Amino acid sequence: MVVRDAAWGDRDALVELWRAIEALHARLTPDFFREPAGDGHAVAAVHQALVAARRGGDEAVLVAERAGRVVGFAHLMVYRTP
């Protein structure tokens, strides 16, 4: 397995994984999470994360690749609190 920075070419795989995570959360904790209707939320969330990661600073998106296929990801964010 290879872990690397996400690239724009990973977008479709990331959207698919993001949708799966949202569905899992909704299934496990339906009183707190709801599965979004349609694909718009996952597409927007992935786009936003990739843009922020490309800017650098306090956000990164890493992908795990096996045999050339993206099989997982981590979205990392640093929150600065007083």
ChimeraX commands (.cxc) that place a marker at each C-alpha (Angstrom):
marker #1 position 0.00,0.00,0.00 radius 0.5
marker #1 position 1.19,3.51,-0.84 radius 0.5
marker #1 position 0.10,6.65,1.04 radius 0.5
marker #1 position 0.52,9.93,-0.84 radius 0.5
marker #1 position -0.92,13.41,-1.19 radius 0.5
marker #1 position -4.24,13.44,-3.03 radius 0.5
marker #1 position -4.29,14.82,-6.57 radius 0.5
marker #1 position -7.11,16.19,-8.72 radius 0.5
marker #1 position -7.12,12.89,-10.61 radius 0.5
marker #1 position -8.26,11.15,-7.40 radius 0.5
marker #1 position -11.48,13.18,-7.25 radius 0.5
marker #1 position -13.89,10.47,-8.46 radius 0.5
marker #1 position -12.48,7.86,-6.09 radius 0.5
marker #1 position -12.59,10.34,-3.20 radius 0.5
marker #1 position -16.23,11.22,-3.93 radius 0.5
marker #1 position -17.13,7.52,-3.92 radius 0.5
marker #1 position -15.35,6.97,-0.59 radius 0.5
marker #1 position -16.88,10.14,0.92 radius 0.5
marker #1 position -20.37,8.92,-0.02 radius 0.5
marker #1 position -19.65,5.55,1.59 radius 0.5
marker #1 position -18.52,7.26,4.81 radius 0.5
marker #1 position -21.65,9.43,4.91 radius 0.5
marker #1 position -23.85,6.37,4.40 radius 0.5
marker #1 position -22.02,4.46,7.14 radius 0.5
marker #1 position -22.42,7.31,9.62 radius 0.5
marker #1 position -26.12,7.63,8.77 radius 0.5
marker #1 position -26.64,3.89,9.23 radius 0.5
marker #1 position -24.72,3.66,12.52 radius 0.5
marker #1 position -26.02,6.85,14.15 radius 0.5
marker #1 position -29.24,7.87,12.39 radius 0.5
marker #1 position -30.32,10.16,15.23 radius 0.5
marker #1 position -27.25,12.34,14.59 radius 0.5
marker #1 position -26.26,11.79,10.94 radius 0.5
marker #1 position -28.45,11.79,7.86 radius 0.5
marker #1 position -27.43,10.54,4.47 radius 0.5
marker #1 position -27.46,13.54,2.09 radius 0.5
marker #1 position -29.84,13.37,-0.84 radius 0.5
marker #1 position -27.94,13.15,-4.11 radius 0.5
marker #1 position -24.25,13.40,-4.86 radius 0.5
marker #1 position -23.85,17.14,-4.47 radius 0.5
marker #1 position -22.66,17.12,-0.87 radius 0.5
marker #1 position -19.85,14.61,-1.41 radius 0.5
marker #1 position -18.72,16.33,-4.61 radius 0.5
marker #1 position -18.65,19.74,-2.90 radius 0.5
marker #1 position -16.91,18.39,0.22 radius 0.5
marker #1 position -14.17,16.67,-1.80 radius 0.5
marker #1 position -13.66,19.75,-3.98 radius 0.5
marker #1 position -13.42,22.00,-0.94 radius 0.5
marker #1 position -10.94,19.67,0.81 radius 0.5
marker #1 position -8.72,19.39,-2.28 radius 0.5
marker #1 position -8.70,23.17,-2.82 radius 0.5
marker #1 position -7.80,23.80,0.82 radius 0.5
marker #1 position -5.07,21.14,0.75 radius 0.5
marker #1 position -3.54,22.63,-2.41 radius 0.5
marker #1 position -3.30,26.00,-0.65 radius 0.5
marker #1 position -1.19,24.38,2.03 radius 0.5
marker #1 position -1.20,25.44,5.60 radius 0.5
marker #1 position -3.50,23.68,8.03 radius 0.5
marker #1 position -5.21,21.12,5.81 radius 0.5
marker #1 position -4.14,18.03,3.87 radius 0.5
marker #1 position -5.77,15.14,2.02 radius 0.5
marker #1 position -3.88,11.86,1.77 radius 0.5
marker #1 position -4.90,8.79,-0.20 radius 0.5
marker #1 position -4.05,5.14,0.33 radius 0.5
marker #1 position -3.43,3.32,-2.92 radius 0.5
marker #1 position -3.25,-0.42,-3.51 radius 0.5
marker #1 position -2.34,-1.77,-6.94 radius 0.5
marker #1 position -2.88,1.68,-8.44 radius 0.5
marker #1 position -6.40,2.03,-7.00 radius 0.5
marker #1 position -7.41,4.51,-4.29 radius 0.5
marker #1 position -8.80,2.43,-1.42 radius 0.5
marker #1 position -8.86,4.97,1.42 radius 0.5
marker #1 position -8.17,8.54,2.41 radius 0.5
marker #1 position -7.50,10.81,5.35 radius 0.5
marker #1 position -8.65,14.42,5.53 radius 0.5
marker #1 position -6.49,16.23,8.07 radius 0.5
marker #1 position -7.26,19.65,9.52 radius 0.5
marker #1 position -5.55,21.67,12.22 radius 0.5
marker #1 position -7.95,23.69,14.34 radius 0.5
marker #1 position -6.44,26.58,16.23 radius 0.5
marker #1 position -8.31,27.39,19.42 radius 0.5
marker #1 position -7.59,30.06,22.01 radius 0.5
marker link #1:1,2 radius 0.2
marker link #1:2,3 radius 0.2
marker link #1:3,4 radius 0.2
marker link #1:4,5 radius 0.2
marker link #1:5,6 radius 0.2
marker link #1:6,7 radius 0.2
marker link #1:7,8 radius 0.2
marker link #1:8,9 radius 0.2
marker link #1:9,10 radius 0.2
marker link #1:10,11 radius 0.2
marker link #1:11,12 radius 0.2
marker link #1:12,13 radius 0.2
marker link #1:13,14 radius 0.2
marker link #1:14,15 radius 0.2
marker link #1:15,16 radius 0.2
marker link #1:16,17 radius 0.2
marker link #1:17,18 radius 0.2
marker link #1:18,19 radius 0.2
marker link #1:19,20 radius 0.2
marker link #1:20,21 radius 0.2
marker link #1:21,22 radius 0.2
marker link #1:22,23 radius 0.2
marker link #1:23,24 radius 0.2
marker link #1:24,25 radius 0.2
marker link #1:25,26 radius 0.2
marker link #1:26,27 radius 0.2
marker link #1:27,28 radius 0.2
marker link #1:28,29 radius 0.2
marker link #1:29,30 radius 0.2
marker link #1:30,31 radius 0.2
marker link #1:31,32 radius 0.2
marker link #1:32,33 radius 0.2
marker link #1:33,34 radius 0.2
marker link #1:34,35 radius 0.2
marker link #1:35,36 radius 0.2
marker link #1:36,37 radius 0.2
marker link #1:37,38 radius 0.2
marker link #1:38,39 radius 0.2
marker link #1:39,40 radius 0.2
marker link #1:40,41 radius 0.2
marker link #1:41,42 radius 0.2
marker link #1:42,43 radius 0.2
marker link #1:43,44 radius 0.2
marker link #1:44,45 radius 0.2
marker link #1:45,46 radius 0.2
marker link #1:46,47 radius 0.2
marker link #1:47,48 radius 0.2
marker link #1:48,49 radius 0.2
marker link #1:49,50 radius 0.2
marker link #1:50,51 radius 0.2
marker link #1:51,52 radius 0.2
marker link #1:52,53 radius 0.2
marker link #1:53,54 radius 0.2
marker link #1:54,55 radius 0.2
marker link #1:55,56 radius 0.2
marker link #1:56,57 radius 0.2
marker link #1:57,58 radius 0.2
marker link #1:58,59 radius 0.2
marker link #1:59,60 radius 0.2
marker link #1:60,61 radius 0.2
marker link #1:61,62 radius 0.2
marker link #1:62,63 radius 0.2
marker link #1:63,64 radius 0.2
marker link #1:64,65 radius 0.2
marker link #1:65,66 radius 0.2
marker link #1:66,67 radius 0.2
marker link #1:67,68 radius 0.2
marker link #1:68,69 radius 0.2
marker link #1:69,70 radius 0.2
marker link #1:70,71 radius 0.2
marker link #1:71,72 radius 0.2
marker link #1:72,73 radius 0.2
marker link #1:73,74 radius 0.2
marker link #1:74,75 radius 0.2
marker link #1:75,76 radius 0.2
marker link #1:76,77 radius 0.2
marker link #1:77,78 radius 0.2
marker link #1:78,79 radius 0.2
marker link #1:79,80 radius 0.2
marker link #1:80,81 radius 0.2
marker link #1:81,82 radius 0.2
view
